[in-house]
Amino acid sequence: MVNVRERPGFAQRIAAEARTLGFAACGIAGAGEDPLRSARLEEWLGEGRHGSMEWMATRLEHRRSPQGLWPEARSVIALGMSYAPAHDPLALESAPGRGRISVYSQGRDYHDVVKKRLKALARWLVAEAPDAQVKVFVDTAPVMEKPLGEAAGIGWQGKHTNLVSPTHGSWLFLGAIYTTLDLAPAEPHHDQCGSCRACLDACPTDAFPAPYRLDARRCISYLTIEHKGPVPEEFREGLGNRIYGCDDCLAVCPWNKFASEAQAIREFLPRAELAAPRLSELLALDDAGFRALFSGSPIKRIGRDRFVRNCLYAAGNSGDGALVPQVDALTADPDPVVGEAARWALARLRSGL
C-alpha cells in the first residue's frame, strides 16, 4: 500500500490532469466492500432481472467490491467523460422510416476512446507515485462503475439506475482506475431525483418495476443489444424504430439542462450515416456491408444478424409498405431469427398494422 493521503493537494492534481485528458468528472472512492451495494446486486440477480447476461452472476464475487477483483487495491479513481448530444435524442420518434441508434454509439467506440485516456492518466499517476500499481477499466470487466461513481461523489444513481451528474446530466461514459495508492475518499453524492419520475414514465416497455429498479429483460437496450434470440412479441411494438439501444429514460432527465454538448471529444460526434439511417438501406446489409458500415463502432459487436433482426422489427412498426419487398426477401434469410422477424414484420405491413 502506498499512502499519499498526506500529500497536499494530490487529489486535486489528479482531477486537474483528468480534465486535461478530457474527463468531465473525477472522484475518489475506497476499494472496500459496501454491504448495501452488494445486497442490492444479489437481490437483482436473485430475481433474474439480468436476463441472459450470465456474466453478471458468474463473477459476482468480483463485483462485490474492487478488492474482490484485485485484493491489493486501496482506492478507486472514478471518472466520467461527457457525450452530451447537440441534437434531441428523441427527434426521430416521428420518423418511422429511419432507425434510431442510441447517442452513445453514433460515434467512435467509447471503449477505445475512454480506455486510451484512462491509460494516459494511469501513466501520469505512476510517474507521480512510482511505487503505485494501477489497473484501468471501462465496461469490460466486473466493475460496478455506477455505484462507484456515486461513492466517489461524481453523481448519483437515478431512478433509471444510471448515474446522473448535477453538471453533466445523464450523458457520461464511466471508467475507473484501481490503484494501490491510499487516497482520501470523497463524500458520496446524495440523491437529487426528488419526486420526479420522468424517466420511469418515459420507458416504452415498462422496464422499471419500481424507482431505482431495472428489469433488464424488458429494457430496449438489453433487447436490442444483449438478447440473442427472437425478441418476445409483447415488446416488439414498444421497440418502435429503435434499432440499437434506447435513450428515452436518459433524454427526459431534467438534469440534462445543465449538460453541454460534448464537442471537445471529437470521437463522440455522430457519424452522418448513423445519425438518421434509412431502414431501407440497413435492411440491405449483408455481413460484409455491416462490418464496413460499423467499423470502429460499438454496434459491430452484435453482428449483422442481430442488427438486421432489430431493423425488421422497426420495419414492421413503420407502416411503410414500400419496405415489403425487402422484408419479404429476408423471410428466406439463412439466420432463422432474422427469417422469423421478417415474417412478423411482413404480416404487420400487409395488415396495415
C-alpha positions in Angstrom: 0.0 0.0 0.0 1.3 3.5 -0.9 -0.1 6.2 1.4 -0.3 9.6 -0.2 -3.2 10.9 1.8 -1.0 13.5 3.4 0.5 14.8 0.2 -1.1 18.3 -0.1 -3.5 18.8 -3.0 -2.7 15.4 -4.6 -6.4 14.6 -5.3 -6.9 18.0 -6.8 -3.9 17.4 -9.1 -5.4 14.1 -10.2 -8.6 15.8 -11.1 -6.8 18.6 -12.9 -4.8 16.1 -15.0 -8.0 14.2 -15.7 -9.6 17.4 -17.1 -6.7 17.9 -19.4 -7.3 14.5 -20.8 -11.0 15.2 -21.5 -12.7 13.8 -18.4 -15.6 15.9 -17.2 -15.9 14.3 -13.8 -13.4 12.8 -11.4 -13.7 11.5 -7.8 -12.1 9.1 -5.4 -13.8 6.1 -3.6 -12.5 3.5 -1.3 -11.9 -0.1 -2.6 -13.6 -2.0 0.2 -17.0 -3.7 0.0 -20.2 -1.7 0.5 -22.7 -4.2 2.2 -25.8 -2.4 0.9 -24.4 -2.3 -2.7 -23.6 -6.0 -2.5 -27.1 -6.8 -1.1 -28.8 -4.9 -3.9 -26.8 -6.7 -6.5 -27.6 -10.1 -5.1 -31.3 -9.3 -4.9 -31.3 -8.1 -8.6 -29.5 -11.3 -9.7 -31.7 -13.5 -7.5 -34.8 -12.1 -9.1 -33.4 -13.0 -12.6 -33.6 -9.4 -13.7 -30.2 -9.6 -15.5 -31.8 -11.8 -18.2 -29.3 -13.8 -20.2 -26.3 -11.7 -19.0 -24.8 -14.7 -17.2 -21.5 -13.0 -16.6 -23.2 -10.7 -14.1 -23.8 -13.7 -11.8 -20.7 -15.8 -12.6 -18.4 -13.1 -11.4 -20.5 -11.9 -8.5 -17.6 -12.1 -6.0 -15.5 -9.8 -8.2 -18.4 -7.3 -8.5 -19.0 -7.0 -4.8 -16.1 -4.6 -4.4 -12.9 -3.5 -6.1 -10.9 -5.6 -3.7 -13.0 -8.6 -4.7 -11.4 -8.3 -8.2 -8.0 -7.0 -7.0 -7.2 -7.6 -3.3 -4.3 -5.1 -3.4 -6.5 -2.2 -4.4 -6.9 0.5 -1.9 -8.6 3.3 -3.8 -10.7 3.8 -7.0 -10.5 6.9 -9.2 -13.9 7.1 -10.8 -14.1 9.1 -14.0 -16.8 10.3 -16.4 -16.4 11.6 -19.9 -19.3 13.6 -21.4 -21.1 12.6 -24.6 -23.9 15.1 -24.3 -25.6 15.3 -27.7 -26.1 18.5 -29.7 -29.4 17.2 -31.0 -32.6 16.0 -29.5 -32.2 12.2 -29.0 -36.0 11.7 -29.3 -36.3 13.7 -32.6 -36.6 10.6 -34.8 -39.5 9.2 -32.8 -41.8 10.7 -35.5 -39.7 9.4 -38.4 -40.6 5.7 -38.7 -38.7 5.1 -41.9 -35.5 5.9 -40.0 -33.7 3.8 -37.5 -33.0 5.2 -34.0 -29.5 4.5 -32.8 -28.6 5.4 -29.2 -26.5 8.5 -28.9 -23.6 6.7 -27.3 -23.0 4.5 -30.3 -23.3 7.1 -33.1 -19.6 8.0 -32.9 -16.4 6.0 -32.2 -16.4 3.1 -29.8 -16.3 4.6 -26.4 -14.4 1.6 -25.0 -11.4 2.6 -27.1 -11.6 6.3 -26.6 -12.1 6.3 -22.8 -9.5 3.5 -22.2 -6.8 5.3 -24.1 -7.3 8.3 -21.9 -7.5 6.2 -18.7 -4.2 4.7 -19.6 -2.7 8.2 -20.1 -3.9 9.2 -16.6 -2.6 6.0 -15.1 0.8 6.7 -16.6 0.8 10.1 -15.1 -0.2 8.7 -11.7 2.7 6.2 -11.7 5.1 8.9 -12.7 3.9 11.0 -9.7 3.9 8.0 -7.3 6.4 5.4 -8.7 5.6 2.7 -6.2 1.9 2.7 -7.1 0.3 -0.1 -9.1 -2.8 0.6 -11.3 -5.4 -1.2 -13.3 -7.8 0.6 -15.7 -11.3 -0.5 -16.6 -14.0 0.7 -18.9 -17.1 -1.5 -19.1 -15.1 -4.6 -20.0 -14.6 -6.2 -16.5 -16.7 -7.0 -13.4 -16.6 -3.4 -12.2 -19.7 -1.6 -10.8 -18.9 1.8 -12.4 -22.2 3.5 -11.5 -22.2 2.7 -7.7 -18.5 3.6 -7.6 -19.2 6.9 -9.3 -21.8 7.7 -6.7 -19.4 6.7 -3.9 -16.8 8.9 -5.5 -19.1 11.9 -5.5 -19.4 12.5 -9.3 -23.1 11.8 -9.4 -25.9 9.6 -8.0 -27.7 6.6 -9.4 -31.1 8.0 -10.6 -34.4 6.3 -10.6 -33.5 4.9 -14.0 -30.4 3.3 -12.3 -27.9 5.3 -14.5 -25.5 7.8 -13.0 -26.8 11.4 -13.0 -24.4 14.3 -12.6 -25.6 17.7 -11.4 -23.4 19.3 -14.1 -23.4 16.8 -16.9 -26.8 15.2 -16.6 -27.2 11.6 -17.8 -24.6 11.7 -20.5 -21.4 10.3 -19.0 -19.2 7.4 -20.1 -17.7 5.9 -17.0 -14.3 4.5 -16.3 -12.3 3.6 -13.3 -8.7 3.3 -12.2 -8.0 0.9 -9.4 -4.8 1.7 -7.5 -2.7 0.6 -4.5 -2.5 4.3 -3.6 -4.3 5.0 -0.3 -6.2 8.1 -1.4 -8.6 10.1 0.7 -12.1 9.2 -0.5 -14.7 11.9 -1.5 -18.1 12.2 0.1 -20.7 10.1 -1.7 -23.1 12.1 -3.8 -26.6 12.3 -2.3 -29.7 11.5 -4.4 -31.3 14.6 -6.1 -34.2 12.9 -8.0 -36.8 14.1 -5.6 -40.3 13.3 -6.6 -39.5 13.3 -10.4 -40.4 10.2 -12.3 -39.9 11.4 -15.8 -37.5 8.5 -16.7 -39.9 5.9 -15.3 -42.9 7.2 -17.2 -40.9 7.5 -20.5 -40.0 3.8 -20.8 -41.9 2.3 -23.7 -41.7 -1.3 -22.3 -42.2 -0.6 -18.6 -38.7 -1.8 -17.6 -38.8 -0.2 -14.2 -40.9 -2.2 -11.7 -40.1 0.5 -9.1 -37.9 3.5 -8.9 -34.2 2.6 -8.8 -35.0 -0.9 -10.0 -34.5 -2.1 -13.6 -35.7 -5.3 -15.2 -33.2 -5.8 -18.0 -35.5 -8.4 -19.6 -37.9 -5.6 -20.5 -35.3 -2.9 -21.4 -34.9 -1.9 -25.0 -31.2 -1.5 -24.7 -30.9 -5.1 -23.4 -33.4 -6.5 -26.0 -31.7 -4.9 -29.0 -28.1 -5.4 -27.9 -27.6 -8.3 -25.4 -30.6 -10.5 -26.2 -29.6 -13.1 -28.8 -32.8 -14.8 -29.9 -36.2 -13.5 -31.1 -37.4 -10.6 -29.0 -40.6 -11.6 -27.2 -43.6 -10.4 -29.2 -45.0 -8.4 -26.3 -42.1 -6.0 -26.6 -41.8 -5.6 -30.4 -44.3 -2.9 -30.9 -42.7 -1.0 -28.0 -39.4 -1.0 -29.8 -40.8 1.4 -32.3 -37.9 2.4 -34.6 -35.1 1.8 -32.0 -32.6 -0.5 -33.7 -29.7 -0.2 -31.2 -30.2 0.8 -27.7 -32.6 3.4 -26.3 -32.1 6.9 -24.9 -35.6 7.6 -23.7 -35.1 7.4 -19.9 -31.9 9.4 -20.2 -33.1 12.0 -22.6 -36.1 13.1 -20.4 -34.0 13.7 -17.3 -34.4 17.3 -16.2 -30.8 17.4 -15.0 -29.7 17.3 -18.7 -30.4 21.1 -18.9 -27.1 21.6 -17.2 -25.2 19.4 -19.7 -23.3 21.0 -22.6 -22.7 19.2 -25.8 -19.5 17.2 -25.9 -17.9 19.0 -28.9 -14.5 18.8 -27.2 -14.4 15.0 -27.7 -14.4 14.7 -31.4 -14.6 10.9 -31.4 -18.1 11.1 -29.9 -19.6 13.3 -32.5 -22.2 11.4 -34.5 -21.2 9.9 -37.9 -23.5 11.3 -40.5 -24.6 7.9 -41.7 -25.6 6.8 -38.2 -27.5 9.9 -37.1 -30.7 9.1 -39.0 -30.1 6.0 -41.2 -32.9 4.8 -43.6 -34.3 1.4 -42.7 -34.4 0.5 -46.4 -30.6 0.8 -46.6 -30.0 -1.1 -43.4 -32.2 -4.0 -44.4 -30.0 -4.5 -47.5 -26.8 -5.1 -45.4 -25.0 -8.4 -45.8 -22.2 -9.4 -43.4 -19.5 -7.5 -45.3 -21.6 -4.4 -45.7 -22.5 -4.5 -42.0 -18.8 -4.8 -41.0 -17.8 -2.0 -43.3 -20.5 0.4 -42.1 -19.9 -0.2 -38.4 -16.1 -0.4 -38.4 -14.9 1.3 -35.2 -18.4 1.4 -33.8 -19.7 -0.5 -30.7 -22.6 -1.7 -32.9 -20.2 -4.0 -34.7 -20.1 -6.4 -31.8 -23.7 -7.6 -32.1 -23.2 -8.8 -35.7 -25.2 -8.4 -38.8 -27.9 -10.9 -38.0 -29.0 -9.4 -34.7 -28.8 -5.9 -36.1 -31.0 -6.8 -39.1 -33.4 -8.5 -36.7 -33.8 -5.2 -35.0 -34.3 -3.4 -38.2 -37.0 -5.8 -39.2 -38.9 -5.1 -36.0 -38.6 -1.4 -36.8 -39.8 -2.0 -40.4 -42.8 -3.9 -39.0 -43.6 -0.9 -36.8 -43.1 1.6 -39.6 -46.3 1.2 -41.6 -44.2 1.8 -44.7 -45.5 -0.5 -47.5 -42.5 0.4 -49.7 -40.4 -1.9 -47.4 -42.5 -5.0 -48.2 -40.2 -6.3 -51.0 -37.1 -6.1 -48.8 -38.8 -7.6 -45.8 -40.3 -10.4 -47.9 -36.8 -11.3 -49.3 -35.5 -11.6 -45.7 -38.1 -14.2 -44.8 -35.7 -16.7 -46.5 -32.6 -15.4 -44.7 -30.2 -18.2 -43.6 -30.5 -17.0 -40.0 -33.7 -18.4 -38.5 -34.1 -15.4 -36.1 -33.9 -13.0 -39.0 -36.4 -15.1 -41.0 -38.9 -15.1 -38.2 -38.5 -11.4 -37.6 -39.1 -10.8 -41.3 -42.3 -12.9 -41.3 -43.6 -10.9 -38.3 -42.8 -7.6 -40.0 -44.3 -8.7 -43.3 -47.6 -9.6 -41.6 -47.7 -6.2 -39.8 -47.0 -4.3 -43.0 -49.5 -6.3 -45.1 -52.2 -5.8 -42.4 -51.5 -2.1 -42.2 -50.6 -2.6 -38.5 
